[in-house]
């Protein structure tokens, strides 16, 4: 599913893994929307996500999460 967001951006629901997660992705965790502000590569394909709130989440190679990804209109 996708839809237009304010400012001319396109919002898409995507499934993210440690390989595909990007800065700016919004991930719902425990009922709270968390925006990824930085990523750190870890051994064996894992990534550590830093959210704008300052919280950290480690995604292992097989972790799959639902996220909203904003894409600018071209």
MOHUKA-V548515 format. One record per backbone hydrogen bond with DSSP energy under -0.5 kcal/mol. CO is the residue of the C=O (numbers start at 1). NH is the residue of the N-H. Records with the same first field share a line. If there is no record, write none. Layout:
# MOHUKA-V548515
CO = NH, NH
This chain:
# MOHUKA-V548515
1 = 13
3 = 11
5 = 8, 9
8 = 73
9 = 5, 11
10 = 71
11 = 3
12 = 14, 69
14 = 16, 67
16 = 65
17 = 21
22 = 25
25 = 27, 36
26 = 68
27 = 29, 34
29 = 32
32 = 29, 34
34 = 27
35 = 52
36 = 24
38 = 50
40 = 48
42 = 45
43 = 46
46 = 42
47 = 49, 59
48 = 40
49 = 51, 57
50 = 37, 38
51 = 54
55 = 51
57 = 49, 59
58 = 60
59 = 47
60 = 63
65 = 16
66 = 28
67 = 14
68 = 26
69 = 12
71 = 10
